[in-house]
Amino acid sequence: MKPFKKTVYLAGAISYFYNTNQRERATGWRDIAEKYLEFYEIKCFNPCKESQHAWEQPQNGTMKQNYFYLKNSDIILVNLDMINDSIGTVWELSVGWMEHKPIIAFGKTNWLERPHTQSLIDVKVDTLEEALEYISEMYVL
């Protein structure tokens, strides 16, 4: 059987980490995820690479770009760290939920106590490694 071509949207806080001089917290996990999933021939949309100057563009353009990649991705992998300071991530989760995408989450947020946030997430694990293993076990032929 020929494997399905799959894509993963890498969601999570970016501007919070950039604005607080913690850029590695936005980019590091995404780099690891891309490298891991590449082994399984799964492509990723990494907004840290694909939208490096998004804040310089009209905001509506960034929203349209994100929506395009969310709609065309098969899976959403989300880092929950600091989503309380990342309204864009909450928007991405909502779009993913509306588009019936599997949403795999890792990390921590006190927002998981809220039923709205809970309802957006299909699978929650503690670490990136666990999330990547889940994706490779459940979505790779």
C-alpha positions in Angstrom: 0.0 0.0 0.0 1.3 3.4 -0.9 1.7 5.7 2.1 -0.6 8.7 2.4 1.2 12.1 2.1 0.5 13.9 5.3 1.2 17.4 6.7 1.3 18.7 10.3 0.7 22.2 11.3 3.0 23.3 14.2 0.9 25.5 16.5 2.0 27.3 19.6 3.0 30.7 21.0 5.5 32.6 18.9 5.3 36.4 19.5 5.2 36.0 23.3 8.5 34.1 23.2 10.0 36.5 20.6 8.9 39.6 22.6 10.4 38.1 25.8 13.8 37.2 24.3 13.0 33.5 24.5 12.9 32.8 20.7 14.3 29.2 21.2 11.1 28.3 23.1 9.2 29.1 19.9 11.6 27.6 17.4 13.4 24.8 19.2 10.5 22.3 19.5 9.3 23.0 16.0 12.8 22.2 14.6 12.8 18.9 16.5 9.3 18.0 15.3 10.2 18.8 11.7 13.3 16.6 11.8 11.4 13.7 13.5 8.5 13.8 11.2 10.6 14.2 8.1 11.9 10.6 8.7 8.3 9.5 8.2 7.9 11.7 5.1 5.5 14.0 6.9 5.8 17.6 6.0 5.3 20.4 8.5 4.1 24.0 8.3 6.4 25.8 10.6 5.3 29.4 11.0 8.6 30.3 12.6 10.2 29.6 9.2 7.4 30.3 6.8 6.2 33.5 8.4 9.4 35.0 9.8 8.3 38.5 9.1 4.6 38.0 9.6 4.4 40.9 12.0 5.6 43.2 9.3 2.8 42.2 7.0 -0.8 43.3 7.1 -2.4 41.1 9.8 -5.2 39.9 7.6 -2.6 38.4 5.3 -1.0 36.4 8.1 -4.5 35.2 9.2 -5.3 34.0 5.6 -1.9 32.3 5.3 -2.4 30.5 8.6 -6.0 29.5 7.6 -4.7 28.2 4.3 -2.1 25.9 6.0 -4.5 24.9 8.8 -7.1 23.9 6.2 -4.5 22.0 4.1 -2.8 20.2 7.0 -3.9 16.8 8.2 -2.9 17.1 11.8 -2.3 19.9 14.2 0.5 19.5 16.8 0.3 22.2 19.5 2.6 23.3 22.2 0.3 24.5 25.1 3.1 26.4 26.9 2.0 30.0 27.2 -1.2 29.8 25.1 -2.8 32.0 27.6 -0.6 34.8 26.1 -1.1 33.6 22.5 -4.6 34.3 21.2 -3.3 33.2 17.8 -2.8 29.7 19.0 -6.3 29.6 20.5 -7.6 30.7 17.1 -5.6 28.0 15.3 -7.0 25.4 17.7 -10.5 26.6 17.0 -10.0 26.5 13.3 -8.6 23.0 13.5 -11.5 21.9 15.6 -14.0 23.4 13.0 -12.1 21.7 10.2 -12.2 18.3 12.0 -8.4 18.0 12.2 -6.9 15.7 14.9 -5.3 18.0 17.5 -2.4 16.5 19.4 -1.2 18.7 22.3 1.7 18.6 24.7 2.9 21.0 27.4 1.2 22.8 30.2 -1.4 25.5 30.6 -4.0 26.2 33.3 -6.4 26.7 30.4 -6.8 22.9 30.3 -9.2 23.3 33.3 -11.6 25.2 31.0 -14.1 23.1 29.1 -13.7 25.1 25.9 -10.0 24.4 25.7 -10.5 20.8 26.7 -13.0 20.4 23.8 -10.5 21.6 21.2 -7.9 18.9 22.0 -8.2 15.3 20.9 -5.1 13.9 22.6 -3.0 15.5 25.4 0.4 14.2 26.4 3.1 15.7 28.6 6.1 16.0 26.2 6.9 16.7 22.6 8.5 13.3 22.4 5.3 11.6 23.4 3.3 13.6 20.9 5.6 12.8 18.1 5.6 9.1 19.0 1.8 9.2 19.0 1.7 10.8 15.6 4.2 8.2 14.2 2.2 5.3 15.7 -1.3 6.5 14.7 -0.8 8.3 11.4 2.1 6.5 9.6 1.4 3.5 7.4 
